[in-house]
Amino acid sequence: MSHYLIVLGTNTSLCFTELKSVLLRKIRHPLYTKIHPRIILLTLHQDDTASEILALMQELGGIIKIALVLTQLSSLNLEQTAQVIAQRINSAKPFGISIYSKTVENIQGISQSVKKVLKNTFNLSTRFILPTTNSEISTVLLAKQELQEFLLVKGDVDNRWYVAQTVVYQNVDDWTKRDFGKPFRDVKTGILPPKIARIMVNLGLPKRAEPLIYDPFCGSGTILAEALLLGCRVIGSDLSKQSAIYTSENLKWLMQQYTNIQKEYVQEVFVSDATHISEQIKGCVDAIITEPFMGALFSQKGKQMSLNNRPISREYLKNIIKGLNKLYLGVLKDWSKILNKGGKIVISLPEIHFNGYIYFVKKTVDSCEKLGYTLEIGPLSYYRPQAYVRRQIYILVKNNS
Ligand SMILES: C[S@@+](CC[C@H](N)C(=O)[O-])C[C@H]1O[C@@H](n2cnc3c(N)ncnc32)[C@H](O)[C@@H]1O
């Protein structure tokens, strides 16, 4: 039996929901429990789990690192901690300690004490590096310094301390390459970060092999790219001809970068209004995963939100929401004609925060049941601090009747 600690990304509910969907799809009877707001303890029944853990890391968009649990302690005993670390450490490389605990711990003092025991008791002269912010070593630092990282995690429920060693972490360069390295980025229509696109795909995938995924607002193809990397067949469309071209070119680039993608998995990219796709698509798709048009691209100066340098009123925002509700209700009605029964729609809906008011397409969410869907999960929030348009992700399942 092996125990791992999985460190979630910042939007923890979204990241945990993705993890649960992937575990359910991949592992029979997964055993997991949340031991800290950002950390999941996963138990695997076999001993040889390295390849499964690597595969999990490669598949998920919302996890930062995975660490193998070395021991559990009833209190933070640094002597015992250092003993466990001594058995795993490579003294030729620097090490770092990250602490996840609700109480503030002295990271510098702890690292120093561990180093002292390593030196005095085990004759190991190992350099340590401190986190640059808070008490968590970033994946950028891990990669740059080729650090060996040990985690000290205080369980919220059992109050035990888990000592663990990071075995794999997010490949930041790879995610950045897909975000900024692709030939076309359309900042005017808004670009979904690839990690969020990956999470959305994972939330919508059925269990079957080579599922057919459709994005009817494909923009520059971020969602389709992440679906292809997970072995899906994809179809994309967009109202704008330029976006359809961007998507095709970006997917060609993706296939040059990741040569294991099968060329024929890109089934079609075409121009269409998302409210009329049932007239264009033959047969059914397994899932629709999309970030639709979210309203005009506002900008913010101090407390003032503006569009093309003109201040925006509450009335204006209410009208935007009205228009978006109309569009979203139109697409949901049309998409039920081309989605397999039991198939999922994963959709990211805008929630505008302005001067203490929240504007949201509540009518769309409230009408799902009437349109033949069951609201499975949502809202799962994704936003950056200070953002005035937040993404709220929903999962709808098409009813069987
Ligand atoms: C938020 S962007 C999608 C961004 C995309 N997820 C990405 O990361 O590149 C929304 C897209 O919807 C398209 N769009 C707007 N109205 C549409 C409609 N009625 N039907 C289809 N596409 C539409 C826009 O051209 C734009 O490319």
The ligand as an SDF file (V2000), in Angstrom:
LIG
                    3D

 27 29  0  0  0  0  0  0  0  0999 V2000
  -14.3490   33.5050  -24.8160 C   0  0  0  0  0  0  0  0  0  0  0  0
  -13.9940   33.1730  -26.4770 S   0  0  0  0  0  0  0  0  0  0  0  0
  -13.4990   31.5070  -26.4240 C   0  0  0  0  0  0  0  0  0  0  0  0
  -12.0650   31.4290  -26.0350 C   0  0  0  0  0  0  0  0  0  0  0  0
  -11.5070   30.0740  -26.1740 C   0  0  0  0  0  0  0  0  0  0  0  0
  -11.9740   29.2220  -25.1030 N   0  0  0  0  0  0  0  0  0  0  0  0
   -9.9990   30.1860  -26.1880 C   0  0  0  0  0  0  0  0  0  0  0  0
   -9.3600   29.9920  -25.1430 O   0  0  0  0  0  0  0  0  0  0  0  0
   -9.4690   30.5200  -27.2150 O   0  0  0  0  0  0  0  0  0  0  0  0
  -15.5640   33.1570  -27.1770 C   0  0  0  0  0  0  0  0  0  0  0  0
  -15.6150   32.8840  -28.6670 C   0  0  0  0  0  0  0  0  0  0  0  0
  -16.9900   32.8450  -29.0030 O   0  0  0  0  0  0  0  0  0  0  0  0
  -17.1310   33.3140  -30.3390 C   0  0  0  0  0  0  0  0  0  0  0  0
  -18.5680   33.6600  -30.5190 N   0  0  0  0  0  0  0  0  0  0  0  0
  -19.2330   34.7700  -30.1300 C   0  0  0  0  0  0  0  0  0  0  0  0
  -20.5560   34.6200  -30.4120 N   0  0  0  0  0  0  0  0  0  0  0  0
  -20.7180   33.4080  -30.9730 C   0  0  0  0  0  0  0  0  0  0  0  0
  -21.8340   32.6750  -31.4550 C   0  0  0  0  0  0  0  0  0  0  0  0
  -23.0730   33.1690  -31.4190 N   0  0  0  0  0  0  0  0  0  0  0  0
  -21.6130   31.4350  -31.9510 N   0  0  0  0  0  0  0  0  0  0  0  0
  -20.3790   30.9000  -31.9830 C   0  0  0  0  0  0  0  0  0  0  0  0
  -19.2770   31.5580  -31.5470 N   0  0  0  0  0  0  0  0  0  0  0  0
  -19.4410   32.7820  -31.0450 C   0  0  0  0  0  0  0  0  0  0  0  0
  -16.1380   34.4440  -30.4480 C   0  0  0  0  0  0  0  0  0  0  0  0
  -15.7770   34.6300  -31.8010 O   0  0  0  0  0  0  0  0  0  0  0  0
  -14.9840   33.9260  -29.5710 C   0  0  0  0  0  0  0  0  0  0  0  0
  -14.0080   33.3140  -30.3660 O   0  0  0  0  0  0  0  0  0  0  0  0
  1  2  1  0
  2  3  1  0
  2 10  1  0
  3  4  1  0
  4  5  1  0
  5  6  1  0
  5  7  1  0
  7  8  2  0
  7  9  1  0
 10 11  1  0
 11 12  1  0
 11 26  1  0
 12 13  1  0
 13 14  1  0
 13 24  1  0
 14 15  1  0
 14 23  1  0
 15 16  2  0
 16 17  1  0
 17 18  1  0
 17 23  2  0
 18 19  1  0
 18 20  2  0
 20 21  1  0
 21 22  2  0
 22 23  1  0
 24 25  1  0
 24 26  1  0
 26 27  1  0
M  CHG  2   2   1   9  -1
M  END
$$$$
